[in-house]
């Protein structure tokens, strides 16, 4: 080994044992925030324990939990945090100081939104700046700005929150164009951590009582909080329920009575809707393009003690031997309806993504229509808030496919969710539905669903 190489290695080894407790977690959080915001990388992928970012995977379990909490809090409130710093600094930071910006943002999230001592957030942010040659000259600025934030946060944060649309401009504009004044309510709902929703095989009220939850109009059992892993709750090992947002449980229920019907569930993984259909008595063929996702679907069904035919195939090309009575197509989408649980989505998706996904969904729906018998039914759904992926796309289908007709959903079939049924007789849920005095118990994912029938 060369002398230069030996010196570099020795220097690298000297820094780790003397790192301040919590520093590596903050460094990882800054690095991952940059990957999401600057490069549009999915947070789920970064946090994957098998193939995720090494800076995260190399941390111990407690630090991994801390990094995840910091990132979720930062992304849920990032436009507010950006506006706060705009009001606290006399002039913008240099355009090349992105690494410093991320240090400041994760520190602010800890100070404002997490139960982290202010002095620890400031101290570790200053340390991050000091050990990074790019940011060392800004260490004093980091200290001063964060301490000013601490002093002024009781009044400043409330003011900035009231004045700021908490989303990237493209996403805020799309919501305002679609939902008008309700857009602000949706964005506010995105800052609240969503509850855990369970779909149960039977006796939902009994499970709500047993798990200290509430029963929703969808038949979903909602839990405000749990003290340990969801896998340790009663009924998990026995396969009595599965985790599924209330809105995600709606599409499978739109078929009404499915007992004895042959149904294809396209894009079926992870299998929540497949499980609903089987539990209701259908004979289900679950189709998915991904072998790994299909394997996980099979494992989920095994735990639930349910059986389905599993098919690995591209839904756009799959041709079964016989037509189905019905098809459920929960299509790939921008997932903008799930921002409560995935706050990275507004930063990793764009309007062009929505346009491309809408075109793909249209192709998939037209093909799905060829898989059902005359008189058969299609339920199309996705978890996007954007009508380009829902109402607008389905309208094009019914206008250009003479054999497909929209089947109107009856509001009286959905007591407690009448507002989700649109004037066209489709379902449109948003995060501001299912109000509750406890914000954690309110809301649901943004979902769209439409029922179509084939005439011949």
N, C-alpha and C positions, 0 to 999 in steps of 0.2 A: 504494500500500500504506500502511495506517495506521501511525503510529509504534508502537503497541502490537504490531501484527502483525510489523513489522520487528524489534523487540526480541526477540519470541518465537522467530522464525526464526533470528536470529543466535545466540541462546543455545543453541538445539538444535544448530546447526552447530558450536559451540565444544566441546561435550562429546565428540563422537565421536573427533576426532583424538587426544585426550588420554586416552581410555579405556585402562585397563590391559589388556595382552594377555590374552586368554582371558575377559575380562569379558562381552563380548557373548554368547559361547557359554553362559556360566553363566546369564545373564539369559534367554536363549532356553530353556534347559533348565528353569528355574523356571516360565516361562510355560507351556510345554507340559505339565509335570507337573501344573500346576493344571487345565489343560484336560482331562486324563485323569481325575484323581482327583475334582475338584470338579464337572466337567460331563459326565463319562462319554464323552468324545470318543475315538474310535479312534486309537491311536498311528500306525498305518500311514497313515491319512489326514493326520495332522499332519505326517508326515515325507515326504509325497509331493512329489517335486521339481517337479511341474507345478502342482498345486492345493493344496499343503500350506500350513502356517502361514508367513506372510511372515517372521517372526522367524527361522525356520529356513532358508527358501529364500535369504535375503539373506546368509547366512554363506558363507565359502569352504569348499571341499571338506573340508579338514582339520578345521575347526571343526564342520562338519556331522557328521563321523564321531565327534568328541568328544561332541557333544550326544547322539547316538544311544547311545553307550556309557554315558553318565551316566544317561540315562533308563532304559535296560534294566536297569542295575545297581540303580537306585533302586527300580523297580517290582518287581524280583525279590525284594527284601529289605525292602519298605516296612513291613510290620508289625513286623519286627525293629527297624528304624530308629526307628519310633514308640515302641516299648517302651524302646529305649535312652534316648531323650530324656525319657521319663517318669521314668526313674530318675536323670537328670542334673540336672533342674530342680526347684527347691523347690516351685514352684507352676505350674500350667498357664499357657500363654500365653493372652492374651485371645482370645475367640472370633472377633474380627474380624481377627486377625493371620495369616490364611491365607497371605498372600504371604510373610511371614517364615518360617512353617513350611516352605514349599517351599524356601526358600533354605537352611535348616538341613538339610533332608532330602537335597538334592543334594550338599551339602558332606559330609555323613556318608557317603554312598555312595562318594564319591571317597576319603575317608580310609580306609574299611574295605575296600572291594571293588575299587577300581581302582588302577592304578599311577600315581597322581598324588601329587606331593610334598605332605606334610601342610601345610607352610607356605603353599603356593600355594592349596590348598583353603580354608584359613582366611582368608588375606588377601583373596581374591576374594569370599568370603561377607561379610566385614566391609564391603568396598567396596560390594557390592550393597545392604547395609542402609543405608549412609551416603548413597547417592545416591537412595534412595527415601524421600520425605517421610513415608510411612506407617511406615517401619521405622527411621528414623534414630535414634530414642531407644533402640532395642534393639541398636545396634551393639556396645556394650561387652558386652552379654549374649551376643551371637553369638560374639564373640571368646573369652569365658570358657568357655562351654559346649563349644565345639569343641576348645579346648585341653585341657579336662578329658577329653573323649572320647579325644583322642590319648594322654593319659597312662594312662587306664584301659582302653583297648581290648584289651590282651593277655588280661586276665581277664574284663572286663565283657562283651565281645561273645560269647564262648563261653557264658557263663552265660545271657545273654538268648536266644541262639539255642536253647539247650536247653529253655528254659521257654516259648517263644513259638510258637504255631501261625502259620506264615508265610502267612497269607491273610486277606482280609476275613471277618468272622464268618459271613456268609451262605454263602460258598463252603466254608469249613472245616466248617460244620455239615452241608452236603450231602455232602461227602466222607466225614465220619465216619459219617453215617447209612448210607451205601452200602458203604463199604470197611472200616469198623471201625479196627482198629489199623494197617492198611495206609495209612490216610489220611495219617498223619504221614510215611511213606516217600514218598508221592506228592508231598507238599508240599516235602519235602527235594529230591526229584528236580527240581522246578521251578526250583530255584536254579542248576542246572547248565546251561550253554549247550549246546544240542543239537548233535550232529555233523551233517555234511552226508551225506545218503543219496542214492544214485543208483540208478535203475532202468535196466538196460542191455538193449539189444535181444537180445544173444546173448553167450555165453561170459563169464558173470559172474565166474568165478574168474580168468580171464585179465585182466579189467579190474581186479579187486581187486589182483592182482599188479602190474599196470602203474601203477596210481595209488597204490600203497602203502596200500591199504585192507584191510578185512576183509570176509568174506562172511557175511551173516546168514542165518538159516533161511528168510527170505522170498525169498532170491535177490538181496537188495539188497546193493550195495557201499557200505560205510560208510567215510568218510574222517574221521580224527580232526581234522585241520587242514590247511589249504592256505595257501600263501605269497602267493597273489595272487587275482584274481577267478576265480570258477568258470568263467567264459566262456573263460579262457585254458588250461584243462586239456585234455590230449589227448582227442580224441573229441568235444568239444563242437561244434566247427564242422562236423564230419562227421556230426553227428546220431546218434551211437552210443549216447547215454544222455540222461537228463533227471533233474533234481533232484526227488525224491519221498520223503517219509518212509517208512520201512519199513512202518509200520502202514497208511499210505494205499495201499500196493501190494497189500494183502490182498484187498479186495473184488473186484477184477477177476479175481483168481486163483480165487475161489470158484465160478466157472462151470465150472471144469475145461476140457474140450476145447470150444473155441468155433469151430474151423475151419469156415468156410462159413456160420456162423450170422449172421442179421440181428439186430443188437443196437442198442437205443436207449440212449444214455448221457444221462440227464437231468441238468440242472444241471452240464454237462460241463466248463466252464472251471475251471482253466486247461488241462486236457487230459491230465493224466498218466494217468488211467484209460482215456481214449479211446485213447491211444497204446499202452497195454498190450494192449487188446483187438484193435486193428488188428495189432499185432506177432504176436499169437497166431493170426491168420487170420480174424478176424471182419470182417463188413461193418457198419460203424458209422455210425449217424446221431447226431451230437452236437447236443444241444439246450441252449440257454441263453437266459435272458430278456434279458441285457444285450448290446447290440450291441458295446460296447467289449470286454467279456470274450470274446465270440465271435470278435472280430477277433484278439485276442491268442492265442486257442486256434489259430486258423488259422495265425498266424505261427509258433507253436510246432510245429505239425505240418509246416509247410514246412521248418523247420530239420531236423526228424527224417526228412524225405522220406517222410511218411506221408499218406494220403488218407482223408478222411471226408466224408460229407454233413453240412453245417452248417446248422442250422435255428434261426432266432431266433424264440422262442415262449415263452409262459407255459406251463410244464409242467402246470399245473392245467386248462388249456383246450385244449391241443394234441390234435388228432385226426388221426393219420396215415391214409393211404389204405389201408394193409394192416397187419394185426397182426404184431408182432415175435416172433421166437423167444425173446428175452430182453430184459430191461430192467435197467439199472444205475441205481439212484436213490441218489446220494450227496447227501443232502438238506441244505438250509441248517440250521444249528444254532448253538448257543451257542459252539462251538469251545473248550470248556473242556478238551479233550484236548490242545490245542496251546499251553498256557501256557508251556512251556519256550521256545518261540520268540516267543510273544506275551504277555508278562507283564502287559500292560494289561488282559487279558480279565477277570480277577476284579474289576477296578475299573470296567469299562464295561458289564458284564452283571449281571443280577440273577435271582432266582428267578422273577419275573414274566416275564422274557424267555424263560426255559426253558419255562414253561407255554405261552406263546404259540407258541413254535417247535414244541413237541410237537404242538400242535393243527394247525399248518400241515403238519408232516410226515405226520400221519395222513391228512389230505386228499390229499396228494401220493401217498402209497402206495396209497390206495384207487383213485385215478385211474390210477396206473401199472398196476394189475391189469387195467384194461380195455384196455391196449395190447398185451397178449401173447396169443398163440394158446393154445388148450387144450393142456396139457402143457408150456407155456412156463415160464420161470423168471424170478424177480425177485431181485436182490441189493439189499437196502436197507442203507445204511451212513451213518454220519456220524462227526465227530471230537469228539463230546461224551463226557464221563465220566459224565453223569447218566443213570440208567436211565429217567427220565421221557421222555427223547428216544430211548430205545433199547428195552431189554427190556420195559418196561411198555407202551409204545406198540404194539410188534409183538404182544404178547400180546392186546391188545384187538382187533387186526386178525384174528388167527387165530380168536378166539372169536366174531367177528361176521360174518366173510366165509366162508361155507361152501365156496366154491370155492377158497380159499387154504389151503395146508397148509405148515407149517414143514418144511423139509428139513434133517435133522440133519447137522451137520458132523462128520466123523470125525477124532478126535484123531490117529490114526495117519497121516493125510495131512499133519500139521504137526509133524514131528519138530523138537524144540527150542522149539516154541511150544505144547506140549500144554496148558500152564496157561491159555492164552488161550481154549480151547474150554470153554464153560460146560456145566453139567448139562443145559440145554435144547438143546445142540447149536448154539449161536451163538458168535460171536467177540467177545471183550471184551479189548482190550489196554489196558495202563496204562503210565505212564512208568517203573515200577519193573521191568518185564520186560526180558529180554535183559541180565542182569547182566554186568559186566565189571570187572576190576580197575582199569581206567582209566575213571573216571566219565564222561569225555567220550565214550567209546565205548559206554556203556550206555544202556538205556532206549529208548523209542519213544513216539510220540504215543498218547494215549488214543483208541481207536476202537471202534465197535460195528458189527457186521455180522450180518445174518441172511439166510438163503436161503429163499425161498418159491416154491412151485410152484402152478400153476393146474390144477385137475382137469378143468374143462369150460368 
